[in-house]
Structures are given as C-alpha cells and as structure tokens.
Amino acid sequence: MRLVSKHMKKTDGVESYFNGKAKTYDNYFGLLYFQVHNQITWRHIEPYLPTDPNALILDACGGTGRWSIHMARKGCRVVLLDISEKMLEKAEKRIKRESLQNRIIIKREDITKTSYPDETFDMILCELALLFFENPDTLLKELNRVLKRGGRLIISAPNRYVQSLVALPEKPNLSDMENALDILLRKKYGTMPENTKVKIYTWTPDEFRKMLERNGFSVEKIVGKATTMPLRISKELFTKKGGSKSLYNKILHFELALCEKPDALALADDLQAIARKPLG
Ligand SMILES: C[S@@+](CC[C@H](N)C(=O)[O-])C[C@H]1O[C@@H](n2cnc3c(N)ncnc32)[C@H](O)[C@@H]1O
C-alpha cells in the first residue's frame, strides 16, 4: 500500500540527493565494510523485534526498505517512511518481488512532522539517517511522540571522534591537523562525497546518549559498529566487494568482540543505541 502525506514539505537538499542516489544506493551494501556493519546492526535489531503479530514497527527514513524487508520476513508489520520518492520506488519494487505488500506500508512523509497519532508504534528503527539532521531534537521528539510507552527506539549516529581521526592522513601537515581539529571541535561539518551541499552531523558517544535522554528516552545500551574499519583496515580493503570469506569472518569476529564494550565505543565509526520510552 502506498500513502503520500498532506504534510510534505518542499524538496530540500537531502531529498534530492537521495532521489539521485536511489538507483545505485543498494550497491554500497556489498562492500566489505557494510557486510560487517549490517551484521552488527541486525544482531542488535532482531532480538528486540516485537513478538505480538499485531505490533507495528516504524522504519523511520527507511530508504529502499532493506531493514523493513528483513523485519517483515520475520513476520513483523512495518511502516516504511521516507521523504525520497525515488528511494521509495526502489523499495516498492523489492517489496513486491518478495510478496511482502501485506506486511509493509510505504509512506512518503517528512519524519519530523508525521501524520501518525501519539503512541502508534511498538518499535522504531532509524538507521543511517540521524546524520542528516541539523536539528536532531525535532526528529527525536517526533519519534518519541509516535512511540508507545515501553516501546524501543533503535537508532544510529556517526561518531565524531572517529570522523576527525579519519580526516588525518598518516603524515599530516599543518592544514590536515587544522581540518581534523575543526571536525573534532564541531567547527566544521562533514559532507556527502558526491554532494558537498549535503551536510553530515556527528556526535561523541556521550553527546549521543545525552541527546536521547533529553528527548525522553532511557538508553539501555549503545553498541559500536565498525571499529576495525576505517581506523585500522585500509580503504582499499574495506571498500572491496566480495573478497575472502575467511578474512570477513575474522574481521566480524573481531568486531563482535568489541561492539558491546562500553570503553571501546570511542573507537567505533557508528554508534547504535537501543533506547526505551519509559512506561510512566
Ligand atoms: C542513508 S539513507 C538510510 C536508509 C535506510 N534507513 C538504510 O539503513 O538503508 C537515509 C534516508 O533518510 C531519508 N531522509 C532524510 N531526511 C528525511 C526526512 N526529513 N524525512 C524522511 N526521510 C528522510 C532519505 O531520503 C534517505 O532515504
């Protein structure tokens, strides 16, 4: 089923960026980096899926539907919500191919002002999207509003510590050092590689936790995703497709040994929080 909201705002930079990216977007997930990243993501989604067959999950900024499809395959009912028409067209095709139309509703809306009543959803996933929000509180407030009390929010954010370290080459000069320092001190934002108008916002693990708390969530845990990459493994290797299965298994083993260690969080490229909207 396809729904378009009356509350749509005008096309902005992020929406047109993803309209342009939609065709090739899913190709990223064949890279070694994302194969490992996806494993850790799913291992920290699957155990939290609601068991009630009537429960409803919001895949907030769900893009081409990769996580909606995973969740629907497990029997869940999902609303896949995104602002990009082209990303959703891609999703619609995949959902039809998998005959999951009866479990996934596609909704084109701005996530900061959805048309859903308070406390509609039993769980919310927001993966790889918070980074595009200059004012993340508007997004988190809306997610908190539409989540049922006791329901979980699973959300990821890029780690500024790692983003600043990655900006440093092995032999930095003065301007490399200034650039990395500006990222660390938040004087400068990252941008998407193909479109420097699309800004990327980052948080330290502590800022991420506090931001969730001030928007009404209690954080159960934060896991680190991709700790060996990109800090320790060369870009040539982690942007490779396919590659050696045994090397992949060892990298995954290493990542899994680190991802739940709170004192290793500062080293992780991405942070994934599992948070709850308190009951009372
Ligand atoms: C990097 S993609 C992530 C897609 C999906 N969650 C995944 O893990 O593959 C970010 C998505 O956020 C969507 N998005 C950005 N701003 C949005 C907004 N204000 N409302 C709804 N969707 C938005 C984009 O259209 C894009 O599909």
The ligand as a Gaussian input file, in Angstrom:
#p B3LYP/6-31G(d) Opt

LIG

0 1
 C       21.389000       6.748000       4.179000
 S       19.667000       6.531000       3.889000
 C       19.242000       5.264000       5.054000
 C       18.124000       4.400000       4.543000
 C       17.852000       3.163000       5.410000
 N       17.488000       3.529000       6.773000
 C       19.038000       2.241000       5.412000
 O       19.555000       1.909000       6.502000
 O       19.450000       1.825000       4.310000
 C       18.931000       7.967000       4.646000
 C       17.437000       8.118000       4.287000
 O       16.873000       9.163000       5.098000
 C       15.853000       9.786000       4.318000
 N       15.520000      11.088000       4.920000
 C       16.349000      12.141000       5.128000
 N       15.667000      13.174000       5.695000
 C       14.386000      12.752000       5.855000
 C       13.217000      13.362000       6.390000
 N       13.223000      14.612000       6.872000
 N       12.074000      12.620000       6.428000
 C       12.042000      11.354000       5.946000
 N       13.124000      10.736000       5.393000
 C       14.278000      11.422000       5.353000
 C       16.494000       9.873000       2.958000
 O       15.540000      10.110000       1.941000
 C       17.184000       8.507000       2.847000
 O       16.368000       7.550000       2.212000

